[in-house]
Amino acid sequence: MATFATSDQLLVVIDPVARHTDGESVRIAKDVLSAGAATKVCLPEGPEEFARALARRGSRRPVVVGDDRALLRAVSVLHRQRELAECALSVVPVGGVMSLARSLGVPAGPVAAARAVLDGAERRLDLLVDESDGVVLGALRIPPLFPREERDGPGGSPARTAPAGATALADGAGRPWLRTCQSLVRTLVTRPPRTTAVAGPPGPSRLRVEVDGVTVVDLDQPVEAVSVAPGEPGIAEVEVRPLSVGAEASPLLAEGRTVTVSGTDFRYRADALVSGPVRSRTWTVREGAWGLTLPVRG
């Protein structure tokens, strides 16, 4: 890993979401960074200004102050600019969702993260890149069509709820003296509006999953979910969960450099974003494609 001197010039790009959600942590991070290095602070108001700030960084080392979405945006911008290979990125996690940054080894808390920016070292990490130039830093998952509890009612049948007043009306069937009451009830009872059952996360029912050109599961086997996660350097680990009937089915495991999923329209969650629907997507592992400044290992 390459180490850095504290005299490096830093370009500190502060995401607007971080400024609005936790201004105190932003201030602390900025103070620690400014005390340890020459800094230029940018306060972009949107994605376009964010991208321009990175494009105009010159020789300064970029530091993103923001959540997982801000980190992903920075890597995406540098990837599109074809400058990831020459750029060591740093991040101080501030904001709502920060699980990705922490899973990559970035310290929690603005002081510890800012100190890692100043005293840490660049670690090269793998990147998943799809055919549309989208990037994935951590793991991605294709969820089930909808959760079991929403898909099935008692005994595996679709769950249904009777409208309000339906039971009372049924009890009056065959009793002529209640017909007047039934008519009155129909008039007074407000029937609930027709609603479409709320499905869970959209996803596949039948997919073909190929790893390095070898079919792991084909369209004749419904699947519950597919996940792709980083493995050994240059390798992605793939897990396919077939749709279980009765006893839970064992997951199908594979690993390789290229993963292709195709079939029915599906959405997928990659890092902090949900994308799709798409009919086909191929992800390729690029080994050591980007650098992140992390604490020096003891």
C-alpha positions in Angstrom: 0.0 0.0 0.0 1.2 3.5 -0.8 1.5 5.8 2.2 0.9 9.6 2.1 2.5 12.6 3.7 0.4 14.9 5.7 1.6 17.8 3.5 -0.5 16.4 0.6 -2.9 18.9 -0.8 -6.5 17.8 -0.3 -9.7 18.6 -2.2 -12.5 18.2 0.4 -15.8 17.8 -1.4 -18.7 18.0 1.1 -21.9 16.4 0.0 -25.0 18.6 0.4 -26.9 15.8 2.2 -24.1 15.6 4.8 -24.2 19.3 5.3 -28.0 19.3 5.9 -28.2 16.1 8.1 -25.1 16.4 10.3 -23.4 19.8 10.1 -21.5 19.3 13.3 -19.7 16.2 12.1 -18.9 18.0 8.8 -17.4 20.9 10.8 -15.3 18.5 12.9 -14.0 16.6 9.8 -13.2 19.8 8.1 -11.3 21.1 11.1 -9.2 17.9 11.5 -8.3 17.8 7.8 -7.4 21.5 7.7 -5.2 21.2 10.7 -3.2 18.4 9.1 -2.9 19.3 5.4 -3.5 22.1 2.9 -7.1 21.9 1.9 -9.5 23.3 -0.6 -13.1 22.9 0.4 -15.9 22.5 -2.2 -19.6 22.7 -1.4 -21.4 21.4 -4.5 -25.2 21.7 -4.6 -25.9 18.8 -7.0 -24.4 16.0 -9.0 -23.1 18.2 -11.8 -21.2 20.5 -9.5 -19.9 17.4 -7.6 -18.6 15.9 -10.9 -17.0 19.3 -11.9 -15.2 19.6 -8.6 -13.6 16.2 -9.0 -12.7 16.9 -12.6 -10.9 20.1 -11.6 -9.1 18.7 -8.7 -5.6 19.0 -10.3 -2.9 17.4 -8.2 -5.1 17.5 -5.0 -6.1 14.3 -3.4 -10.0 14.1 -3.3 -11.7 13.6 0.0 -15.4 13.0 0.1 -17.4 14.0 3.2 -20.7 12.2 2.9 -22.6 8.9 3.1 -22.4 5.8 0.9 -24.2 7.4 -2.0 -21.6 10.2 -2.1 -18.8 7.7 -2.1 -20.5 5.7 -4.9 -21.0 8.9 -6.9 -17.3 9.8 -6.6 -16.1 6.4 -7.8 -18.7 6.5 -10.6 -17.5 9.9 -11.8 -13.8 9.0 -11.7 -14.6 5.7 -13.5 -16.4 7.6 -16.3 -13.5 10.0 -16.5 -11.1 7.0 -16.7 -9.1 8.4 -13.8 -9.7 5.8 -11.1 -6.3 4.1 -11.7 -4.4 7.2 -10.9 -6.5 8.5 -8.1 -6.5 7.6 -4.4 -9.9 8.4 -3.0 -10.6 9.2 0.6 -13.9 9.4 2.5 -15.2 10.7 5.8 -18.6 9.0 6.4 -21.2 11.5 7.4 -25.0 11.2 6.8 -27.6 8.5 6.7 -26.4 5.3 5.2 -22.7 4.5 5.9 -22.6 0.7 6.1 -20.7 0.4 2.8 -17.9 2.7 3.9 -17.6 0.8 7.2 -17.6 -2.6 5.5 -14.7 -1.4 3.3 -12.7 -0.5 6.5 -13.3 3.2 6.9 -13.4 4.1 10.6 -16.6 5.3 12.1 -16.7 8.9 13.5 -15.5 12.1 11.8 -12.3 12.4 13.8 -11.1 8.8 13.3 -12.0 8.9 9.6 -10.3 12.2 9.1 -7.2 11.0 10.8 -7.2 8.0 8.5 -7.3 10.4 5.5 -4.2 12.1 6.8 -2.2 9.2 8.1 -3.5 6.2 6.2 -2.5 4.3 3.1 -4.0 3.6 -0.2 -5.5 0.1 -0.6 -6.4 -1.1 -4.1 -9.9 -2.7 -4.2 -11.8 -4.7 -6.8 -14.7 -3.1 -8.7 -17.7 -4.7 -10.4 -18.4 -2.9 -13.7 -21.4 -3.6 -15.9 -21.8 -3.1 -19.7 -23.5 0.3 -19.2 -20.5 1.6 -17.2 -22.3 1.2 -13.9 -20.1 0.3 -10.9 -20.6 -1.7 -7.7 -18.2 -1.2 -4.8 -19.5 -3.9 -2.5 -22.2 -6.5 -3.0 -25.3 -6.7 -5.2 -28.5 -8.6 -4.7 -31.5 -9.5 -6.8 -34.4 -9.9 -4.4 -37.3 -12.3 -4.6 -40.5 -11.5 -6.5 -42.1 -10.6 -3.2 -41.8 -11.8 0.4 -43.5 -15.0 1.4 -45.6 -13.4 4.1 -47.2 -11.0 1.5 -47.3 -13.6 -1.3 -49.1 -16.4 0.6 -51.9 -16.4 3.1 -52.8 -19.3 5.5 -52.1 -22.7 3.8 -50.2 -21.1 1.0 -53.2 -19.4 -0.6 -53.1 -15.7 -1.5 -54.2 -13.7 1.5 -57.5 -11.8 1.2 -59.3 -9.5 3.5 -63.0 -9.2 3.4 -64.4 -5.7 3.1 -65.8 -4.0 6.2 -69.5 -4.9 6.6 -69.3 -8.0 4.4 -69.7 -10.4 7.3 -72.8 -8.5 8.7 -74.4 -8.5 5.3 -73.8 -12.2 4.8 -75.4 -13.0 8.1 -78.6 -11.4 6.9 -78.9 -13.6 3.8 -82.1 -15.6 3.7 -83.9 -13.5 6.3 -86.5 -11.4 4.6 -87.1 -9.2 7.6 -83.5 -8.0 7.4 -83.6 -6.9 3.8 -84.4 -3.4 4.8 -81.5 -3.4 7.2 -79.2 -4.8 4.6 -80.2 -2.0 2.2 -79.5 0.6 4.9 -76.2 -1.0 5.8 -75.1 -0.9 2.1 -76.0 2.8 2.1 -74.2 3.7 5.3 -71.1 1.5 5.2 -68.3 3.1 3.3 -66.7 0.5 1.1 -63.0 0.6 1.2 -61.3 1.7 -2.1 -60.0 -1.1 -4.3 -56.3 -1.4 -3.7 -53.5 -3.4 -5.3 -51.7 -5.6 -2.9 -48.4 -4.0 -2.0 -45.7 -6.3 -3.3 -42.2 -6.5 -1.8 -39.1 -5.6 -3.6 -39.5 -6.3 -7.3 -37.4 -9.1 -8.6 -37.1 -12.2 -10.7 -39.1 -15.4 -10.8 -37.1 -17.2 -13.5 -33.5 -16.2 -14.4 -30.5 -17.6 -16.1 -27.3 -17.0 -14.1 -24.0 -17.6 -15.8 -20.5 -17.4 -14.2 -17.6 -17.2 -16.6 -19.9 -18.6 -19.3 -21.0 -21.6 -17.2 -24.8 -21.8 -16.4 -25.4 -22.0 -12.6 -29.2 -22.0 -12.9 -31.5 -21.8 -16.0 -34.9 -20.4 -16.7 -36.6 -23.7 -15.8 -35.7 -23.3 -12.1 -37.4 -20.4 -10.3 -35.1 -18.6 -7.9 -35.7 -16.7 -4.6 -32.7 -14.5 -4.8 -29.2 -14.0 -6.3 -26.3 -12.3 -4.6 -22.8 -11.3 -5.8 -20.1 -10.4 -3.4 -16.4 -9.7 -3.5 -14.2 -12.8 -2.9 -10.5 -13.3 -3.4 -8.8 -10.6 -5.4 -10.2 -10.5 -9.0 -13.0 -13.0 -8.1 -16.7 -12.6 -7.4 -18.6 -15.0 -5.2 -22.1 -15.9 -6.5 -25.0 -17.4 -4.5 -28.2 -18.5 -6.1 -31.1 -19.5 -3.8 -33.6 -21.7 -5.7 -37.3 -21.3 -4.9 -38.0 -23.8 -2.1 -41.0 -26.0 -1.9 -41.4 -27.5 1.5 -37.9 -27.9 2.9 -35.5 -25.1 2.2 -33.4 -25.6 -0.9 -29.6 -25.5 -0.7 -28.0 -22.5 -2.3 -26.0 -22.9 -5.5 -22.5 -21.4 -5.2 -20.1 -20.3 -7.8 -17.2 -17.9 -8.3 -15.6 -16.2 -11.3 -14.7 -13.0 -13.0 -17.8 -12.4 -15.1 -21.4 -12.8 -13.9 -24.4 -12.6 -16.4 -28.0 -12.6 -15.2 -30.8 -12.7 -17.8 -34.5 -13.6 -18.2 -37.6 -11.9 -16.9 -37.3 -8.2 -16.0 -35.6 -7.8 -12.7 -34.3 -5.1 -10.4 -31.2 -5.3 -8.3 -29.8 -3.6 -5.3 -26.1 -2.6 -5.6 -24.5 -0.8 -2.7 -27.0 1.9 -1.7 -29.0 2.0 -5.0 -31.8 0.0 -6.6 -31.5 -0.2 -10.4 -33.7 -1.7 -13.2 -35.8 -3.2 -14.4 -33.5 -4.9 -16.9 -33.7 -8.1 -18.9 -30.0 -8.8 -18.9 -26.9 -7.5 -17.1 -23.3 -8.6 -17.1 -20.9 -7.6 -14.3 -17.1 -8.0 -14.7 -14.6 -7.9 -11.8 -11.8 -5.4 -12.4 -9.1 -6.3 -9.9 -7.5 -3.4 -8.0 -9.4 -0.9 -10.1 -9.8 1.8 -7.5 -7.9 3.0 -4.4 -9.3 3.9 -1.0 -7.3 5.5 1.8 -7.6 3.3 4.9 -5.9 3.1 8.3 -2.5 1.5 8.1 -2.7 -2.1 9.3 -0.6 -2.9 12.4 
